[in-house]
């Protein structure tokens, strides 16, 4: 009996010592919070890049539409005008489409320029939310005279 009581006392003392011990808990808490904040920060950077790319695509579409109104039929010039405005984006992921309904309606001069961009995410688990690991962003401008 004495051995059982002594074993319980030792176990109880060990258990209370483990509960009261907090030397390593600060480091563990810091590492968990730091990891979470790092993921949130990178996610914010990714989201900011998407907003920037969308804004730049819209500006490029507007520049292409303005150029197309003054130079109708010049598709390489439209492409060049659009790509000049797409600062910071990978031009190999950009698609430019310009259509002018002047052939159908010869009395009006209007143009529609659509610029598409395949955005690739920085954070891999955000990319997993999408089916093809990228997001298609699109900017469109319609102008008429």
N, C-alpha and C positions, 0 to 999 in steps of 0.2 A: 503494500500500500504506500509506503513511504516513497518508493521509486516512482509511482504514478503521480503522486503529488509533486514531487520534485520535477518530473518531466513536464507537467502542466505549468509549473512556475517558469521553467526555462523557455517553453514554447510561448507563454504569455509575454515574457520579457522580450523575447526575440521579435514577436509580432508587434508589440508596442514600439520597439526600437525602429522597425521598418516603417511603421506608420508615421512616426515622428520625424524620421529622417527626410530632409528636404534638400540636401546638398545638390543632387543632380536634377531636381525637378525644374529649376529655372532654365537650365540648358535645354532640356527636352521641350519645355513650353516655348522657348525662344525659337528653336529649330522648326517647330510646327507652325508657329505664326509667321516666321520668315519665309517658309516655303509657300504658304498661302498668299502672303503679300506679293511675293515674286510672280506667282502665277497670275494674280490680279493685275499687276503692273504690266506684264507682257500682253495680257488680254486687252488692256486699255490701249497699249501701243498699236496692237493689231486693229482694234476698232477705229482708232484715229487715222491709221493708214487707209482704211476703207472709206472714211468720210473724205479724206484728202483726195483719194483717187476718183471718187464720184464727182467732186467739185471740179477737178481738172478735166475730167471727161466732158462735163457740160460746157466748160470754157472752150475745149477743143472743138466740140460740135458747133458751137456758135461761131468760132473763127472759120471753120470750114464752110458753114452756110453763108457767111458774109463774103468769103472769097468766091464761092460758087455763083452768087448773084452778080458779081462784077466780071467773072470769067466763066460763063456757062460752058459746060462740056469739057473742061480741063480737069479730068479726074486725078491726074498726078499732082497738079497744083493744089487741089482740094486735100488730097492725102498729105501733102507737105505742110499745108497750113494747119491741119489738125495736129500732126505729129510735132510741129514746132511748139504748140501749146501744152503738150503732154510732158511737162518737166517732172522727172522723178519716177516715171513709169517705164516699164520694160516694153519697148516698141514691138517686140516680137509677139506679145500677147494682145496686140491691138488690132481690131478690125474696123475699117471705115467703109460705110456704105452711103452713097449720095444718090438721091433720086429726084428728078425734076419732072413734074407732070406737065411740062410745057408741050410735049408731044401730043398729049391728050387734050389739053386746054391751051391752045396757042396764044390766047389773048392775055393770059396771066403769066407773070414771071414769079414763080415760087420754087422753093427748094426745101428738101428735108435731108438733113445729114444725121446719120446715126453712127455713134462710136461705141464699140463694145470692147470690154477689157476683162480678161480672165485673171482675177485676183487670187494669188496663192497665199494661204495663211502662214503666219509665223509659228503660231502655237499648234502643235499637231492634234491635240484632242479637240480643238475647235473645228479643225478641218474634218475630223471624223463625223461631225454633225451633218456635213453635207455629203452627197453621194459621190461626187467626183473630186474631192479634195480641193476644190476651187469654187469661187463665187463669180458669176458673170455680172459685171457692172455695166450699165448702159447710160449714155448721154445722148440726148436728141435735141435738135434745133430745127425749127421751121421758120423760114423767112419768106416774105413775098413783097413784091413792089407794085 
